């Protein structure tokens, strides 16, 4: 059954260009504005025609690459650390920023710092009052966005959205109807990109490659083949001493926001969208947890459980316990 997901996401206005090649800046900031970069970096000298064409392409297309690095300021709390960053990575230099540098030739700098003990909301309020904001920041709530618009501190992103977002992103926003982008629109002008499910990519299943080689198996090409490999792990007690537990997953099966260990990929295999409101082929809004596709996915999971492929104790495990299993290599 073909359908599109209607997620009732909170409308958090994020002033970020979502992999867009265009760079917009906060009013008076200038570091993300093409004309400002040209005048400051080239002292008003005439650009070669090819170089100018590259600037124009980058400024008006989704994935155009700037001929020179464009730096933009990005807000964050002073002293905020992200323990998920690999050793040596920083907010300015990590896999994400390196990718943006390679594809678009843009680089972030951190400002908008607040001493430890304060909140992001307090920092935002102070920055609005001081009329000093970074080029890109997250704005929590429409009220704060409205304050920024009334203060003239944010750019009109209407043309940026039309020219610089990819077709995939436009389709994702369009799937919500007009209300989502409308929440960040004032007097017909778009001033922010509301937060929503705009990520697009494959779900991943991690398998021990050394165990696959040890058992003389081939790397899987399908979900069913992957499940048979897990079954072989369990039947051969590849971890030893009865410690092989099969496919680890959370008790809820579905991974919520910022959670892991869901078996979402199996539901996707059957075209199921549990815990989401969706449209069916007839245009009716239905709850994804009660569709025939979800029932088929649950039957499949039940069979995995019966076959010992799904961790037989998954209902008793907490996230910390699963973490420990993975750390110990089971």
SVG drawing of the C-alpha trace seen along z (x, -y; Angstrom):
<svg xmlns="http://www.w3.org/2000/svg" viewBox="-10 -48 52 72">
<polyline fill="none" stroke="black" stroke-width="0.4" points="0.0,0.0 1.6,-3.2 1.4,-6.1 3.2,-9.1 3.9,-9.8 2.2,-12.6 4.3,-13.2 2.9,-15.5 6.3,-17.1 6.9,-20.2 7.4,-23.3 10.8,-24.3 12.1,-27.0 15.6,-26.3 17.5,-29.0 19.7,-26.6 19.9,-25.9 19.5,-22.2 22.3,-21.2 21.4,-24.2 24.1,-25.8 22.8,-29.3 24.1,-31.1 21.9,-33.6 23.1,-35.7 21.4,-37.4 20.7,-41.1 23.9,-43.0 26.1,-39.9 27.3,-39.6 29.5,-36.5 27.2,-34.3 26.3,-36.9 27.9,-36.4 28.2,-40.1 29.8,-40.8 32.3,-38.0 33.2,-39.4 33.7,-43.0 35.7,-42.0 37.8,-39.3 38.5,-40.9 38.6,-44.6 36.1,-45.4 38.2,-44.0 36.3,-42.6 35.7,-38.9 36.8,-36.8 33.8,-35.7 34.2,-32.0 34.6,-32.8 31.6,-35.0 29.6,-32.3 30.7,-29.9 29.5,-32.3 26.2,-32.7 25.7,-29.0 26.5,-28.4 24.2,-31.1 21.2,-30.0 21.4,-26.2 21.0,-23.4 24.5,-21.9 26.6,-24.6 30.1,-24.8 31.6,-28.3 34.9,-29.0 36.2,-30.3 35.3,-29.2 32.3,-31.0 32.4,-31.2 29.3,-31.5 28.8,-32.0 26.8,-29.3 25.3,-29.7 26.0,-27.4 26.2,-27.4 29.6,-28.2 31.3,-25.0 28.7,-22.7 30.3,-19.4 29.0,-16.5 30.4,-13.2 29.2,-11.6 31.9,-13.4 34.9,-11.1 38.2,-11.9 39.8,-15.0 36.5,-16.2 35.1,-19.6 31.9,-21.6 34.0,-23.3 35.8,-20.2 33.8,-16.9 32.4,-14.6 29.4,-16.8 31.3,-20.1 34.0,-18.4 31.3,-17.1 29.8,-20.5 33.3,-21.9 33.9,-19.4 30.5,-19.7 29.6,-23.3 32.9,-24.9 31.3,-26.5 32.7,-26.5 31.1,-27.3 32.5,-29.3 31.1,-29.2 29.8,-32.3 26.7,-33.1 28.3,-31.7 26.7,-31.7 28.4,-30.9 27.7,-27.5 24.5,-27.6 22.4,-29.5 20.0,-28.1 19.9,-28.4 16.5,-30.2 18.1,-32.8 21.0,-33.3 18.5,-33.8 16.5,-36.3 19.6,-38.3 20.8,-38.2 17.5,-39.5 17.6,-42.3 21.1,-43.2 20.3,-42.8 23.3,-40.6 22.7,-37.0 24.9,-34.6 24.2,-33.8 22.6,-30.5 20.8,-29.4 18.0,-27.3 14.9,-29.2 12.7,-27.4 9.1,-28.3 7.2,-30.6 7.0,-33.4 10.8,-33.8 10.9,-33.7 8.2,-36.4 10.4,-38.5 13.3,-38.1 11.2,-39.0 9.7,-42.1 13.2,-43.2 14.4,-42.8 17.2,-40.4 16.4,-37.5 16.5,-37.3 13.6,-36.6 14.3,-33.0 11.5,-32.7 13.8,-32.7 16.4,-30.6 13.9,-27.9 12.8,-27.9 16.3,-28.0 18.5,-26.3 16.6,-23.3 16.7,-20.0 13.6,-18.4 13.7,-15.7 13.5,-18.4 10.7,-20.2 8.8,-16.9 9.2,-16.3 7.9,-19.7 5.1,-19.4 3.9,-16.2 2.8,-18.2 0.5,-20.5 0.9,-24.3 0.7,-24.6 4.3,-23.5 6.1,-26.1 3.2,-28.5 4.2,-28.4 7.5,-30.2 5.9,-32.6 5.0,-36.2 3.3,-38.5 3.9,-35.9 7.6,-35.7 9.4,-32.6 11.9,-33.4 12.9,-30.0 12.8,-26.3 10.6,-24.5 12.1,-21.4 10.6,-18.2 11.5,-14.7 13.7,-15.8 16.4,-13.2 16.5,-10.7 18.6,-7.5 18.8,-3.8 18.4,-2.2 21.4,-0.2 21.9,3.3 25.3,4.0 26.7,7.6 30.0,8.9 32.1,9.3 34.7,11.4 32.0,13.9 30.7,14.0 34.2,14.9 34.7,17.4 31.6,19.3 32.5,19.1 29.4,17.2 28.8,14.6 27.8,11.1 24.0,10.7 22.3,8.9 18.8,9.0 17.1,8.7 16.2,12.4 19.8,13.4 20.9,11.1 18.5,12.9 19.8,16.3 23.3,15.1 22.2,14.1 20.5,17.5 23.9,19.1 25.6,17.0 23.1,18.3 23.1,21.9 26.9,22.0 27.1,20.0 29.7,17.9 30.3,15.8 31.0,18.9 29.8,20.2 26.2,19.7 26.6,15.9 25.3,15.4 22.0,13.6 20.8,13.0 19.3,9.8 19.3,7.2 16.4,4.8 14.6,2.5 11.4,3.6 9.3,1.2 10.7,2.6 10.4,-1.0 13.2,-3.4 11.9,-6.8 13.6,-10.1 17.3,-9.9 16.9,-6.2 18.5,-3.2 18.0,0.6 14.7,0.5 13.9,3.0 12.4,0.2 14.0,1.6 12.0,4.8 8.7,2.8 9.9,0.8 10.6,4.1 6.8,4.7 5.8,1.1 4.7,0.6 4.9,-2.7 3.9,-2.0 3.3,-4.8 2.8,-7.3 -0.4,-8.7 -0.3,-8.0 -2.4,-8.3 -3.5,-5.2 -4.1,-4.9 -7.7,-6.1 -6.5,-9.3 -7.8,-8.1 -5.8,-9.0 -5.0,-5.8 -2.8,-4.8 0.2,-2.9 0.3,-0.5 -2.9,1.2 -2.4,1.7 -2.2,5.0 1.5,4.3 2.3,3.9 0.5,7.1 2.7,8.9 5.8,7.3 4.8,8.5 4.2,12.1 7.7,12.0 9.2,10.8 7.3,13.5 8.9,16.1 12.3,14.6 11.6,15.0 10.5,18.6 13.7,19.3 16.0,17.8 17.1,15.0 15.5,12.3 17.1,12.0 14.9,14.3 15.3,12.0 14.7,8.7 11.6,7.9 13.8,8.0 16.7,5.9 17.3,2.2 19.4,-0.1 22.3,0.1 22.2,3.9 22.2,3.9 25.1,1.5 27.0,3.9 26.3,6.8 27.7,4.8 30.8,3.7 31.5,7.3 31.1,8.4 28.1,10.7"/>
</svg>
